[in-house]
Amino acid sequence: MKLPFQNLHKQYLSIKEDIDIAIEETISNSSFVRGKAVDKFEESFSKLIGVKNTISCGNGTDALYIAMKQLGVSSGDEVIVPAHSWISTSETVTQAGGVPIFCDIDNETFTIDVNKIEEKITKNTVGIIPVHLFGQSANMSSIMKIADKYNLWVLEDCAQAILAKHKNKMIGTFGDAATFSFYPGKNLGAMGDAGAIITNNDSLASSMASYARHGGLMKGSHEIEGINSRMDGIQASILNVKLQHIEKWTIRRREVADVLLKKLDGLHGLKLPSTDEHNEHVWHLFVIETNTRDDLRKYLDEKGISTVINYPVALPFLEAYRRFNHLPSDFPIAHKKQSRILSLPLFPEIEDYEIEYLIDTLKNYFT
Ligand SMILES: *Cc1c(COP(=O)(O)O)cnc(C)c1O
């Protein structure tokens, strides 16, 4: 039996008719960059999250960069980011002219450890980027308290956690702005690159939109120099179809996670992912931990089960950040995790018999 890590083709087949019509329509209209489908997406996305403004853009990395340029980062400014994330979170700080300051993560949730943020704050700190990693919210109530106390902006990286909640409030609505990625493998994925920024602050929204469109919202008027980061019409038309399914897909992800958590409970040597009591998880990734990660991965591979490591090296220890000379003891949790974590297949289209096979195979390994 072969169990892929995810199955985007199966998802396409389940909504093929609507997707094909949407793409054809966009081609017929020749609205290839921005256009009606993009306007519709921005409107629907704002409604889905419950926020005033959505600014679509080229991808989730651009979204972080654009947002940060408008929130304010000048040369030498420090931005606090979690030590465990995808590199977009930290590389965009550097791109924007700032310095990424890593903060260790919480042992249970993999999100930034709120007890270690204050010791990272200096007179140069301007903002915090919490990442809602694997589909679970960071501790936003504590983060907002710290940000208020030190007058810092907060930019939420929601790339992995669309529709996740903290204390019954949608993620992306806590900070000054938040970013999303619609990379194909994300919970809401396009068929190419796409991203968005959301904010309730109207003037921030218009400056972000302007910056993403060459520094001017009207043709020929450029108040500033900007960049070119736009959503394609075809991607927007695909996302408009998928938006109608995202809530149902999220429910299925939770259902699959619940089965895995229940049936794998108590296996010796296996640490299952945990959800903070204040959070509603959307299970972008189901990440287990074990001392024998590489051996387990090989075993699963031999049994036809694909897995992924998100991520094999924590941010401070990447070659890209060698200039900081960080030591494992600076970020003990992030360092410990990198050799123990393994992401199992979890996607809305997974069949019940595939889940059973995954469970049986893991039980065989751990007993
Ligand atoms: C995917 C991802 C991004 C970047 O999104 P792209 O659309 O690939 O540029 C940023 N942050 C996190 C945490 C992500 O998982």
The ligand as a Gaussian input file, in Angstrom:
#p B3LYP/6-31G(d) Opt

LIG

0 1
 C        4.517000      28.571000       3.750000
 C        4.971000      29.505000       4.798000
 C        5.356000      30.829000       4.516000
 C        5.620000      31.340000       3.127000
 O        4.650000      31.222000       2.195000
 P        5.003000      31.160000       0.627000
 O        3.651000      31.371000       0.030000
 O        5.572000      29.835000       0.325000
 O        5.926000      32.277000       0.326000
 C        5.655000      31.682000       5.556000
 N        5.605000      31.264000       6.830000
 C        5.268000      29.997000       7.155000
 C        5.226000      29.596000       8.590000
 C        4.949000      29.075000       6.156000
 O        4.642000      27.816000       6.486000

